[in-house]
Amino acid sequence: MTDDNNVVTCANQNCRVEVARLVHADGASFLQVGGLLLREAHGICIQCGTPFHWSVRDMLFEKLVGRLLKV
């Protein structure tokens, strides 16, 4: 989940701990975690154990599908 400030949070409704920040560059969104800019991230929330998966390809595909559904 992402808020208006580009903060990516845990998907668990009861947790919502900050996981990363979104950075937009060249039409794509990347995750910034500390000093790293990531195109993929897989792990678990350290607070609650909820699985976390994110990738540039998945986000681009999601945007494409959203555009197609609006047509």
N, C-alpha and C positions, 0 to 999 in steps of 0.2 A: 504494500500500500504506500502511496505517496501523498503528501499534503501540498499545500500551496507554496511552501518554502523549499520544495524539492527534497524533503526529508523522506527517506524510505524507512518504513517501520515494519515490525513483525506483523504477520497476517493474523495472529491470534488476537481476537477482539478484547480479551482480558489482559493482554500484555502490552502491545504497541510500543515496545522499546525501539529506540532509533537504531537502525542497522547500518545505514549508509546515506549518502546524498546523491541525487541525480545531477549529472553534468551533461549539458547538451552541446554537441559539436558536430559540424558537418551533417546535420539532419538526423543524427543518431543520438541516443541517450546512453550514457555510460554510468557505472556506479563508481563513486569515489569513496574508498574505504581507507582512512588514514592518508598516507602518501601514495596510494595506488589508484590508478584509473583502470577499472575492470570492464571487460566485455561479457564476462560470465562470472557467476558466483553461485556456489552450492554449499550448503552447510545447515546448521541448526541454530536457532536463537539460543544464546547463552543464558537468557533469563528463564525461558519456559520450555525449551526443547522442541518448538515447532520447526518443521523443516522449512528451509528457505532455498528457492531456486530462482535465478534471474539470468537472462541472456539478451544480448542486443538483437539476435535473430528472432527470438520470441516476441520482443517488443515491436519490431518492425512488422512481423506477421500479424500481430494483434491490431496495429494501426491499419494495415491493408484490409483486413477483414471488416473493421469498423467502417472504413470508407465504402466498401462494397455493400454493406448492409444499409447505408444511407442512400444509395442509388435507387 
